[in-house]
């Protein structure tokens, strides 16, 4: 089943600004650090933080509690348009002059 999902295309890409539309972090925006297409999840900067306990590994890395970002389901986020100031669907538009394809906001185009 994981192989079926890995072929899926998602509108969210690395470095996109996204808004969480459901769940504990609803209404917050952040930059996508990583997309995990096999699991259908994304990691967003400074959102969905969890605490992990680490053992001391010598003098270079002392033990303690570390806060890190946990993955969020990709269906729970939408691309955030700065012009509309809202979460939006994304379409693809091809330039007539040189044929370059670019992603555009479906709301304000």
N, C-alpha and C positions, 0 to 999 in steps of 0.2 A: 504494500500500500504506500510505503514511503517513496517508492520509485515513481508512482503515479503523481504524487504531489510535487516531486522535484521538477517535473516538466511544466508545471503551472507557471503562468506569467502573473506577476504582481505589480500593481501600480506604484508601490512604494520601493524606493531605491536608497542605497547608502547616501548619507549626507542630506537627505530630504528633511524638510521641516514637516512634522506631523502633529496632529492633535489626537489625543486619546478620546474616543467617543463613548466608551462604556467601561465600567469597572471602577475599581478603587481610585484610579488616577484620572477619572473623567474630567475633561475640560482643560487639562494641562497640555502644553506643547513642548516639543524637544526635537533634537536632531537624531536621526537614525544612525547608530553606530555600526550595526550589523543586521543583515537580513539572513534568516535561516530558512531557505525555501523548502528543504526536505521536511521540516516540522511545521511550516506555515507560521513562523514567529519572527518577531523583530526585537532588537535591543535598542532602547532609546536612552539617550544621555540624561542622567540624573533623574530618571523615572523608574518606578517599580523597584525601589531599592530593597534588598534583603540583606540580612546579617549572616555572615559565614564565619565560623570559628576556625582558626588555623593553628597548627602546632608550631612550636619554635623549630626552625631549621638552621641552627647555628647562629653565629653572631650577625650574619647579614640580614636574616629575616626573623625577627622576634615573633612570638606567637601573639594571639589576641583576636579581637573581633574586627572583621573587615566588612565594610558596606560595599556592595556591588550591585550592578543592574541585572535584573532577571528578565528573561524574555516575556513578551506580551504577544498574544495571538494577533496575527496580521489583520484579522477581520475586525479587531477592536480599534484600529487606527485609520485615519484618513489624512491624505496630503493636505497641508495647510497653505492656503494662498495668502500672501502678504497684502496683495492688492484688495482682495475681498475681505480680508481679515476674518476668514471663516474656513472650516474644513470643506474640501471640495472633491468632486470626482475629477479624474484626469483623462484627457483625450490626447490624440496624436494628430498634429497638423503638419502637412508637408508644404514647404515653401515652394512657390511657383517658379521663382527665379533659378534656384540652384538645386531644388529637390531634397533639401535637408529636412529630416523629420525632427520635430521637437514636441515635447509634452506641453499641453496648454490646459488652463483651468476651464472646466465646462461651464462655470458660472459667469465669469466676466470675459473670457476668451481673450 
